[in-house]
């Protein structure tokens, strides 16, 4: 994979967003969050989404200007109607509001209905953890379905990821886990590349497990997390995400929404208002050390904390340039031509 200078890619993506009609602050947020996905290795949710985002903006499915509507608010919790504004901008703003509440009250929560797609959830965690706080972030798309309930064969809900971030003395722990075995984005990529999955991660229309991504486009479904043997656990967690997102926001599948979007829950916890920051870091540091000291299986790698590989990839990308998936540069080149921009060269 060719490597691209991070600052140049960020500038290009911001220019493309602005040229498509996003207000400056929203353009920066979309460009930065999508690029973070590539920096951390989540390249199905990085700049690969830039073209679909801008297509949604130009079609009117995403709004390029305006403010969310505050539906309700207390000192701790707010609920917003996101009005289909850009997800990365809304989530960053919600995190700021939740952080402010947590600083004085220990916890802050923002629920967002009618948000647009929010990109890679892991991308939002490092700044919160660096500030000594803990982030919980989850989302679903109430306008579509791709995962069947345990024992079923028809799509009901989306992969419903859950992300979390918290500090340790040596760096952040970052979790970004879907409640399905694989994602829509990876299934689409496997299909486009003519590849099978390594394991049976989908069900065909009759409910038979399969490795073939084409089954998804023939009325198949993604398996809940846990797969054939333990998918009941992933199904239960998927339902939990539905409640935390659409149900709390007050807008979801019961409203029969259309278009591409998200229901979102943002929660920030400040350990200083609980057992204290020093005690929190002592505990998270102990666990981190215990994970690293755990003997690996024969011939295997040493255990690592969630997010360590992503942060190592990010550090390498910042120093040497980001390696984009081969499908991404041609898509960026088409955007450059479309908006009469100069695409950064690989080097």
NUMARNU-624724 format. One line per field, with one value per residue (C-alpha): x, z, y. Coordinates in nm, 2 decimals, decimal comma, padded with zeros to 4 digits, always signed. Layout:
<dobas>
xx = [X / ...]
zz = [Z / ...]
yy = [Y / ...]
</dobas>
This chain:
<dobas>
xx = [+00,00 / +00,13 / +00,16 / +00,01 / +00,11 / -00,15 / -00,18 / -00,22 / -00,50 / -00,67 / -00,66 / -00,79 / -01,08 / -01,17 / -01,16 / -01,39 / -01,64 / -01,65 / -01,68 / -01,98 / -02,15 / -02,05 / -02,00 / -01,63 / -01,65 / -01,85 / -01,62 / -01,32 / -01,50 / -01,60 / -01,25 / -01,07 / -01,29 / -01,29 / -00,91 / -00,87 / -01,04 / -00,77 / -00,49 / -00,61 / -00,66 / -01,04 / -01,03 / -01,39 / -01,49 / -01,23 / -01,20 / -01,38 / -01,69 / -01,60 / -01,77 / -02,09 / -02,10 / -02,08 / -02,33 / -02,57 / -02,50 / -02,56 / -02,88 / -03,02 / -03,01 / -02,74 / -02,77 / -02,47 / -02,56 / -02,76 / -02,78 / -02,94 / -03,26 / -03,25 / -03,55 / -03,49 / -03,21 / -03,11 / -02,78 / -02,66 / -02,85 / -02,96 / -03,15 / -03,11 / -03,28 / -02,98 / -03,18 / -02,96 / -02,66 / -02,31 / -02,25 / -01,88 / -01,97 / -02,27 / -02,08 / -01,78 / -02,01 / -02,20 / -01,88 / -01,79 / -02,13 / -02,10 / -01,74 / -01,85 / -02,13 / -01,90 / -01,64 / -01,89 / -02,14 / -01,92 / -02,12 / -02,27 / -02,49 / -02,62 / -02,87 / -02,91 / -03,19 / -03,19 / -02,81 / -02,63 / -02,37 / -02,09 / -01,79 / -01,54 / -01,64 / -01,29 / -01,18 / -01,36 / -01,19 / -00,83 / -00,89 / -01,13 / -00,90 / -00,61 / -00,81 / -00,84 / -01,20 / -01,40 / -01,61 / -01,90 / -02,04 / -02,28 / -02,51 / -02,76 / -02,93 / -03,31 / -03,37 / -03,22 / -03,15 / -02,88 / -02,87 / -03,14 / -03,24 / -03,12 / -03,31 / -03,45 / -03,37 / -03,49 / -03,30 / -03,40 / -03,13 / -02,78 / -02,44 / -02,49 / -02,13 / -02,03 / -01,71 / -01,54 / -01,22 / -01,04 / -00,69 / -00,42 / -00,08 / +00,07 / -00,20 / -00,56 / -00,77 / -01,00 / -01,29 / -01,49 / -01,70 / -02,00 / -02,28 / -02,26 / -01,97 / -01,88 / -02,00 / -02,19 / -01,88 / -01,65 / -01,92 / -01,94 / -01,56 / -01,54 / -01,80 / -01,63 / -01,30 / -01,45 / -01,34 / -01,50 / -01,49 / -01,25 / -01,54 / -01,91 / -02,03 / -02,35 / -02,68 / -02,83 / -03,20 / -03,29 / -03,08 / -02,79 / -02,44 / -02,22 / -01,88 / -02,01 / -02,07 / -02,30 / -02,56 / -02,62 / -02,75 / -02,98 / -03,19 / -02,92 / -02,82 / -02,52 / -02,49 / -02,51 / -02,18 / -02,11 / -02,20 / -02,35 / -02,27 / -02,32 / -02,52 / -02,78 / -02,54 / -02,47 / -02,85 / -02,91 / -02,64 / -02,78 / -03,12 / -02,95 / -02,79 / -03,13 / -03,26 / -02,97 / -02,98 / -03,32 / -03,54 / -03,37 / -03,36 / -03,73 / -03,70 / -03,63 / -03,77 / -04,12 / -04,12 / -04,02 / -03,74 / -03,58 / -03,24 / -02,89 / -02,86 / -02,80 / -02,94 / -02,65 / -02,57 / -02,27 / -02,17 / -01,86 / -01,76 / -01,50 / -01,32 / -01,22 / -01,59 / -01,60 / -01,32 / -01,06 / -00,83 / -00,53 / -00,73 / -00,88 / -00,53 / -00,39 / -00,66 / -00,65 / -00,27 / -00,27 / -00,50 / -00,29 / +00,03 / -00,15 / -00,26 / +00,09 / +00,24 / +00,00 / +00,18 / +00,10 / -00,01 / +00,27 / +00,39 / +00,15 / +00,19 / +00,18 / -00,16 / -00,23 / -00,49 / -00,77 / -00,66 / -00,28 / -00,24 / -00,46 / -00,26 / +00,07 / -00,06 / -00,17 / +00,18 / +00,34 / +00,10 / +00,18 / +00,55 / +00,56 / +00,23 / -00,09 / -00,13 / -00,47 / -00,66 / -00,61 / -00,98 / -00,96 / -00,71 / -00,92 / -01,23 / -01,04 / -00,91 / -01,27 / -01,36 / -01,06 / -01,19 / -01,55 / -01,46 / -01,16 / -00,92 / -00,56 / -00,52 / -00,21 / +00,05 / +00,17 / +00,53]
zz = [+00,00 / -00,09 / +00,20 / +00,21 / +00,42 / +00,70 / +00,69 / +00,32 / +00,32 / +00,61 / +00,40 / +00,09 / +00,27 / +00,44 / +00,10 / -00,05 / +00,23 / +00,20 / -00,18 / -00,14 / +00,09 / +00,45 / +00,68 / +00,78 / +01,13 / +01,01 / +00,71 / +00,95 / +01,18 / +00,91 / +00,75 / +01,07 / +01,21 / +00,88 / +00,85 / +01,21 / +01,10 / +00,84 / +01,09 / +01,34 / +01,08 / +01,06 / +00,69 / +00,60 / +00,82 / +00,72 / +00,40 / +00,22 / +00,35 / +00,22 / -00,12 / +00,03 / +00,28 / +00,02 / -00,20 / +00,09 / +00,14 / -00,23 / -00,23 / +00,08 / +00,30 / +00,51 / +00,61 / +00,56 / +00,79 / +01,10 / +01,47 / +01,65 / +01,83 / +02,21 / +02,29 / +02,66 / +02,90 / +03,27 / +03,44 / +03,35 / +03,04 / +02,71 / +02,42 / +02,07 / +01,74 / +01,51 / +01,21 / +00,99 / +01,05 / +01,00 / +01,25 / +01,33 / +01,41 / +01,62 / +01,82 / +01,88 / +02,01 / +02,22 / +02,38 / +02,47 / +02,64 / +02,82 / +02,93 / +03,08 / +03,28 / +03,40 / +03,53 / +03,79 / +03,83 / +03,75 / +03,45 / +03,13 / +02,88 / +02,54 / +02,34 / +01,97 / +01,74 / +01,36 / +01,35 / +01,02 / +01,01 / +01,27 / +01,11 / +01,32 / +01,68 / +01,81 / +01,66 / +01,93 / +02,23 / +02,25 / +02,33 / +02,61 / +02,76 / +02,73 / +02,95 / +03,22 / +03,15 / +03,03 / +02,71 / +02,63 / +02,28 / +02,08 / +01,78 / +01,56 / +01,23 / +01,27 / +00,90 / +00,81 / +00,92 / +00,85 / +01,15 / +01,22 / +01,58 / +01,73 / +01,57 / +01,29 / +00,92 / +00,85 / +00,91 / +01,21 / +01,33 / +01,24 / +01,37 / +01,66 / +01,77 / +02,12 / +02,18 / +02,50 / +02,60 / +02,93 / +03,05 / +03,20 / +03,31 / +02,99 / +02,74 / +02,65 / +02,63 / +02,32 / +02,24 / +01,92 / +01,89 / +01,67 / +01,81 / +01,49 / +01,38 / +01,08 / +00,95 / +00,65 / +00,53 / +00,54 / +00,37 / +00,09 / +00,06 / +00,05 / -00,22 / -00,43 / -00,41 / -00,49 / -00,15 / +00,09 / +00,47 / +00,66 / +00,88 / +00,85 / +00,96 / +00,76 / +00,72 / +00,37 / +00,32 / +00,45 / +00,77 / +00,67 / +00,78 / +00,50 / +00,42 / +00,10 / +00,12 / -00,19 / +00,03 / +00,21 / -00,12 / -00,17 / +00,15 / +00,38 / +00,72 / +00,94 / +01,23 / +01,58 / +01,77 / +01,90 / +01,57 / +01,54 / +01,89 / +02,10 / +01,89 / +02,16 / +02,35 / +02,06 / +01,99 / +02,35 / +02,33 / +02,00 / +02,17 / +02,45 / +02,20 / +02,04 / +02,38 / +02,46 / +02,12 / +01,95 / +02,26 / +02,47 / +02,19 / +02,13 / +01,76 / +01,60 / +01,40 / +01,53 / +01,34 / +01,01 / +00,93 / +00,58 / +00,46 / +00,61 / +00,97 / +01,33 / +01,68 / +01,92 / +02,29 / +02,43 / +02,79 / +02,96 / +03,32 / +03,52 / +03,76 / +03,98 / +04,09 / +04,19 / +04,37 / +04,25 / +03,95 / +04,14 / +04,25 / +03,90 / +03,73 / +04,00 / +03,91 / +03,53 / +03,55 / +03,75 / +03,50 / +03,20 / +03,36 / +03,44 / +03,07 / +02,94 / +03,19 / +03,11 / +02,94 / +02,57 / +02,42 / +02,25 / +01,94 / +01,99 / +02,05 / +02,39 / +02,51 / +02,44 / +02,55 / +02,31 / +02,11 / +02,15 / +01,79 / +01,66 / +01,85 / +01,72 / +01,36 / +01,42 / +01,55 / +01,25 / +01,01 / +01,17 / +01,13 / +00,79 / +00,62 / +00,62 / +00,41 / +00,24 / +00,13 / -00,25 / -00,32 / -00,15 / -00,37 / -00,69 / -00,51 / -00,38 / -00,73 / -00,86 / -00,58 / -00,68 / -01,04 / -00,93 / -00,71 / -00,91 / -00,62 / -00,62 / -00,48 / -00,26 / -00,41 / -00,25 / -00,13]
yy = [+00,00 / +00,35 / +00,59 / +00,95 / +01,24 / +01,27 / +01,65 / +01,66 / +01,40 / +01,59 / +01,91 / +01,74 / +01,57 / +01,90 / +02,08 / +01,82 / +01,84 / +02,22 / +02,21 / +01,97 / +02,22 / +02,15 / +02,45 / +02,49 / +02,34 / +02,05 / +01,99 / +01,97 / +01,73 / +01,49 / +01,50 / +01,44 / +01,16 / +00,97 / +01,00 / +00,88 / +00,56 / +00,49 / +00,60 / +00,34 / +00,06 / +00,07 / +00,14 / +00,03 / +00,33 / +00,58 / +00,78 / +00,50 / +00,67 / +01,01 / +00,96 / +00,81 / +01,10 / +01,36 / +01,19 / +01,19 / +01,56 / +01,64 / +01,43 / +01,61 / +01,30 / +01,48 / +01,84 / +02,06 / +02,35 / +02,42 / +02,32 / +02,02 / +02,07 / +02,02 / +01,80 / +01,78 / +01,87 / +01,83 / +01,90 / +01,54 / +01,43 / +01,59 / +01,46 / +01,61 / +01,58 / +01,57 / +01,68 / +01,46 / +01,68 / +01,52 / +01,25 / +01,32 / +01,68 / +01,60 / +01,33 / +01,55 / +01,83 / +01,58 / +01,46 / +01,81 / +01,86 / +01,53 / +01,61 / +01,94 / +01,78 / +01,50 / +01,75 / +01,88 / +01,60 / +01,29 / +01,18 / +01,34 / +01,18 / +01,30 / +01,10 / +01,19 / +01,09 / +01,15 / +01,18 / +01,10 / +00,82 / +00,87 / +00,69 / +00,48 / +00,49 / +00,41 / +00,75 / +00,94 / +00,77 / +00,88 / +01,25 / +01,16 / +00,91 / +01,16 / +01,40 / +01,13 / +01,05 / +00,74 / +00,74 / +00,50 / +00,55 / +00,34 / +00,37 / +00,20 / +00,28 / +00,26 / +00,30 / -00,04 / -00,39 / -00,65 / -00,88 / -01,14 / -01,22 / -01,54 / -01,82 / -01,60 / -01,55 / -01,20 / -00,87 / -00,68 / -00,44 / -00,32 / -00,44 / -00,19 / -00,12 / -00,03 / +00,17 / +00,26 / +00,44 / +00,49 / +00,58 / +00,37 / +00,50 / +00,36 / +00,48 / +00,44 / +00,12 / +00,15 / -00,09 / -00,08 / -00,40 / -00,47 / -00,69 / -00,89 / -01,12 / -00,89 / -00,56 / -00,43 / -00,25 / -00,56 / -00,77 / -00,52 / -00,52 / -00,90 / -00,91 / -00,64 / -00,82 / -01,16 / -01,31 / -01,55 / -01,49 / -01,71 / -01,84 / -01,87 / -01,52 / -01,49 / -01,67 / -01,72 / -01,66 / -02,01 / -01,95 / -02,17 / -02,05 / -01,94 / -01,77 / -01,62 / -01,24 / -01,26 / -01,43 / -01,10 / -00,95 / -01,24 / -01,18 / -01,32 / -01,17 / -01,11 / -01,34 / -01,19 / -01,18 / -01,53 / -01,70 / -02,04 / -02,15 / -01,84 / -01,59 / -01,56 / -01,35 / -01,11 / -01,09 / -00,99 / -00,72 / -00,60 / -00,55 / -00,36 / -00,12 / -00,06 / +00,05 / +00,27 / +00,44 / +00,47 / +00,40 / +00,66 / +00,92 / +00,87 / +00,81 / +00,47 / +00,18 / +00,22 / +00,56 / +00,38 / +00,63 / +00,64 / +00,73 / +00,67 / +00,77 / +00,68 / +00,69 / +00,76 / +00,75 / +00,94 / +00,90 / +01,05 / +00,95 / +01,14 / +00,90 / +01,20 / +01,22 / +00,85 / +00,67 / +00,93 / +00,96 / +00,81 / +00,50 / +00,46 / +00,46 / +00,23 / -00,03 / +00,02 / +00,01 / -00,31 / -00,48 / -00,36 / -00,50 / -00,83 / -00,86 / -00,79 / -01,04 / -01,32 / -01,61 / -01,64 / -01,97 / -02,17 / -01,99 / -01,71 / -01,34 / -01,19 / -01,07 / -00,70 / -00,45 / -00,34 / -00,04 / -00,10 / -00,21 / +00,07 / +00,33 / +00,18 / +00,20 / +00,56 / +00,65 / +00,49 / +00,66 / +01,00 / +00,94 / +00,77 / +00,85 / +00,65 / +00,34 / +00,35 / +00,04 / +00,01 / +00,09 / +00,43 / +00,63 / +00,58 / +00,70 / +01,01 / +01,08 / +01,08 / +01,33 / +01,55 / +01,56 / +01,62 / +01,92 / +02,04 / +01,97 / +01,85 / +01,50 / +01,45 / +01,23 / +00,91 / +00,92]
</dobas>
